[in-house]
Amino acid sequence: MAGTLYLVATPLGNLSDVSFRAIDTLKSVAAVVAEDTRRARILCERYAVTRPLVSMPAFREGAQAAALVARLAAGDDLALVTDAGSPGISDPGSTLVARAVEAGVRVVPIPGPSAVVAALSASGLPSDRFFFAGFLPRKGTGRERALSQLKRLDATLVLYESPERLVETLRDLAEAFGDRRACVARELTKIHEELVRGRLGELAARFEGEVRGEITLVVEGAAEEASVAAGDDAILAEAARRLAAGEGSVKEIAREIAQATGRPRSEVYALALRARGER
């Protein structure tokens, strides 16, 4: 009989947030598969969990999945943990879960702490509808496209970001979305927990300089009228009007229209060039 893969949510920082069920599960399995065994060992030692630890960092998940599924198929129960929160949510785990499901292995979630829910609940922004975007692409057209798509959503947005890129992301969001309300949740459940609320521009200025810790960012959704992007004909007409009026360069006009419509800047720039050629 095949074993069970348990997906055990672990604390974001405060070890007291772990559930009784999570600890009971960790004590009952054949092995605990961990994103980082050093982090997992701290939790296990705190709660006298003595099961063997198996390392499975993100870059090795694909290579290790087959062997772990074979163990499950042979009857071993395994628990999967990541450094914080639920496995597979912007952390290793989704590949192993998919392989286990394909093999007919039972997969059981053991719910617990969530940075997404914790930040959203305390942000002061609407929480009835939200969209979790994970980490934005770091740069280039992928980042621009993601911002364009997210801009049109009339739901509160939740993102993860590294401390090194927080200010850049706040500025990019302000440029793409306008100066919406937002909340920076830093070091949730830890000693230096901080939730700072304000407009995107204010927050970018507030966190200028060195930033430390894990970051969850909550951003106000689009107003209903801002959720629909303009079509090519409308953009061509607006770009032509602005160019004729001498309101700026093609690049400047394209940037302003992209911000107003939610279309990717590269697409608007191409249309603005076309409008200039047709004048």
ROVEX-888094 format. One record per residue (C-alpha): z, y, x; residue in three letters. Coordinates in steps of 0.02 Angstrom, whole numbers, padded with zeros to 5 digits, always signed. Layout:
<pts>
ZYXAla;...
</pts>
This chain:
<pts>
+00000+00000+00000Met;-00050+00171+00067Ala;+00082+00297+00113Gly;+00103+00476+00052Thr;+00062+00640+00137Leu;+00196+00768+00095Tyr;+00154+00952+00118Leu;+00323+01030+00154Val;+00343+01219+00143Ala;+00457+01286+00278Thr;+00554+01450+00294Pro;+00466+01611+00343Leu;+00610+01652+00459Gly;+00778+01625+00376Asn;+00816+01440+00394Leu;+00929+01445+00242Ser;+00776+01465+00130Asp;+00725+01282+00151Val;+00750+01174-00005Ser;+00859+01020-00022Phe;+00704+00922-00072Arg;+00612+00978+00085Ala;+00752+00916+00198Ile;+00768+00752+00103Asp;+00580+00727+00124Thr;+00581+00764+00310Leu;+00721+00637+00333Lys;+00629+00501+00236Ser;+00457+00498+00317Val;+00393+00398+00465Ala;+00348+00557+00561Ala;+00337+00745+00542Val;+00167+00818+00586Val;+00192+00997+00646Ala;+00083+01145+00691Glu;+00204+01181+00834Asp;+00336+01050+00873Thr;+00446+01180+00958Arg;+00461+01278+00796Arg;+00482+01121+00691Ala;+00617+01055+00807Arg;+00726+01208+00773Ile;+00723+01172+00587Leu;+00748+00985+00611Cys;+00897+01009+00727Glu;+00978+01131+00606Arg;+00973+01000+00466Tyr;+00995+00840+00568Ala;+00817+00778+00540Val;+00785+00646+00673Thr;+00611+00586+00629Arg;+00477+00588+00768Pro;+00375+00747+00783Leu;+00185+00740+00801Val;+00095+00896+00863Ser;-00058+00953+00764Met;-00107+01132+00810Pro;-00254+01211+00720Ala;-00379+01178+00859Phe;-00341+00990+00856Arg;-00330+00961+00669Glu;-00508+00897+00651Gly;-00491+00778+00797Ala;-00322+00710+00740Gln;-00358+00695+00554Ala;-00439+00523+00565Ala;-00293+00445+00658Ala;-00165+00522+00540Leu;-00261+00464+00387Val;-00266+00290+00464Ala;-00077+00293+00478Arg;-00063+00346+00297Leu;-00185+00212+00241Ala;-00081+00083+00335Ala;+00074+00130+00235Gly;+00162+00266+00335Asp;+00231+00416+00241Asp;+00201+00578+00338Leu;+00264+00755+00313Ala;+00155+00901+00365Leu;+00237+01066+00411Val;+00171+01227+00486Thr;+00265+01367+00572Asp;+00306+01454+00407Ala;+00263+01435+00224Gly;+00147+01305+00147Ser;+00028+01199+00254Pro;-00155+01241+00233Gly;-00130+01421+00177Ile;-00203+01518+00324Ser;-00122+01382+00430Asp;-00172+01205+00484Pro;-00175+01073+00348Gly;-00328+01093+00236Ser;-00437+00976+00339Thr;-00305+00839+00344Leu;-00274+00857+00157Val;-00460+00845+00119Ala;-00478+00688+00225Arg;-00325+00610+00145Ala;-00390+00645-00030Val;-00559+00570+00016Glu;-00469+00413+00077Ala;-00373+00397-00085Gly;-00206+00440-00006Val;-00073+00517-00118Arg;-00040+00699-00073Val;+00121+00780-00135Val;+00166+00965-00115Pro;+00348+01010-00081Ile;+00346+01195-00129Pro;+00452+01328-00050Gly;+00445+01497+00038Pro;+00284+01599+00024Ser;+00247+01762+00115Ala;+00113+01802-00014Val;+00229+01788-00163Val;+00377+01869-00074Ala;+00276+02022-00021Ala;+00188+02038-00189Leu;+00348+02026-00289Ser;+00433+02165-00190Ala;+00282+02278-00164Ser;+00301+02382-00321Gly;+00117+02350-00362Leu;+00052+02254-00515Pro;+00083+02068-00493Ser;+00007+01995-00651Asp;-00162+01971-00566Arg;-00185+01959-00378Phe;-00311+01897-00250Phe;-00258+01820-00084Phe;-00386+01863+00050Ala;-00300+01786+00202Gly;-00356+01864+00366Phe;-00505+01982+00362Leu;-00649+01948+00482Pro;-00609+02043+00641Arg;-00767+02147+00656Lys;-00952+02168+00622Gly;-01049+02134+00464Thr;-00929+01998+00410Gly;-00785+02122+00402Arg;-00893+02252+00316Glu;-00952+02126+00187Arg;-00775+02066+00152Ala;-00712+02244+00127Leu;-00858+02280+00011Ser;-00821+02128-00096Gln;-00634+02159-00103Leu;-00657+02341-00148Lys;-00727+02296-00318Arg;-00587+02178-00371Leu;-00473+02249-00505Asp;-00328+02141-00448Ala;-00192+02175-00321Thr;-00246+02114-00149Leu;-00136+02019-00026Val;-00189+01997+00155Leu;-00117+01933+00317Tyr;-00138+02034+00476Glu;-00081+02028+00656Ser;+00030+02170+00717Pro;-00101+02217+00847Glu;-00234+02249+00714Arg;-00126+02320+00575Leu;-00166+02504+00601Val;-00352+02470+00621Glu;-00352+02369+00460Thr;-00256+02503+00364Leu;-00383+02632+00421Arg;-00531+02521+00377Asp;-00457+02487+00205Leu;-00430+02673+00175Ala;-00609+02710+00227Glu;-00682+02571+00120Ala;-00568+02582-00033Phe;-00504+02760-00034Gly;-00321+02804-00008Asp;-00245+02673-00123Arg;-00063+02626-00138Arg;-00006+02485-00025Ala;+00146+02397+00048Cys;+00167+02331+00224Val;+00289+02185+00224Ala;+00345+02147+00401Arg;+00456+02006+00464Glu;+00497+01942+00290Leu;+00668+01854+00277Thr;+00706+01892+00460Lys;+00836+02007+00538Ile;+00714+02152+00555His;+00634+02131+00382Glu;+00545+02289+00327Glu;+00445+02336+00172Leu;+00359+02504+00184Val;+00267+02573+00033Arg;+00144+02717+00026Gly;-00039+02763+00031Arg;-00152+02674+00156Leu;-00173+02832+00259Gly;+00014+02863+00264Glu;+00048+02686+00317Leu;-00083+02695+00456Ala;+00008+02847+00525Ala;+00179+02767+00500Arg;+00135+02613+00603Phe;+00039+02704+00741Glu;+00100+02635+00907Gly;+00178+02467+00944Glu;+00202+02351+00795Val;+00290+02184+00804Arg;+00313+02035+00690Gly;+00222+01943+00553Glu;+00130+02056+00431Ile;+00086+02033+00248Thr;-00011+02176+00171Leu;-00019+02212-00016Val;-00150+02335-00079Val;-00181+02410-00250Glu;-00333+02341-00341Gly;-00486+02440-00394Ala;-00486+02549-00547Ala;-00599+02480-00682Glu;-00734+02612-00656Glu;-00740+02575-00469Ala;-00768+02389-00489Ser;-00955+02398-00519Val;-01072+02434-00373Ala;-01227+02542-00391Ala;-01399+02463-00387Gly;-01536+02497-00259Asp;-01628+02623-00367Asp;-01472+02727-00397Ala;-01429+02726-00212Ile;-01606+02774-00163Leu;-01603+02919-00284Ala;-01432+02980-00226Glu;-01478+02965-00042Ala;-01640+03059-00071Ala;-01548+03197-00163Arg;-01419+03218-00025Arg;-01550+03215+00112Leu;-01653+03346+00022Ala;-01498+03454+00003Ala;-01457+03435+00188Gly;-01285+03362+00152Glu;-01278+03261+00313Gly;-01365+03136+00426Ser;-01430+02970+00361Val;-01279+02885+00439Lys;-01154+03006+00361Glu;-01234+02996+00190Ile;-01243+02806+00197Ala;-01059+02795+00242Arg;-01008+02907+00097Glu;-01115+02816-00029Ile;-01053+02647+00031Ala;-00873+02704+00007Gln;-00913+02768-00168Ala;-01010+02616-00229Thr;-00932+02469-00139Gly;-01098+02414-00065Arg;-01101+02356+00118Pro;-01134+02503+00233Arg;-01278+02413+00319Ser;-01368+02390+00152Glu;-01341+02571+00102Val;-01398+02631+00273Tyr;-01561+02533+00254Ala;-01588+02611+00083Leu;-01549+02784+00150Ala;-01678+02760+00289Leu;-01802+02708+00157Arg;-01760+02862+00054Ala;-01790+02973+00206Arg;-01959+02891+00235Gly;-02010+02916+00054Glu;-01968+03101+00052Arg;
</pts>
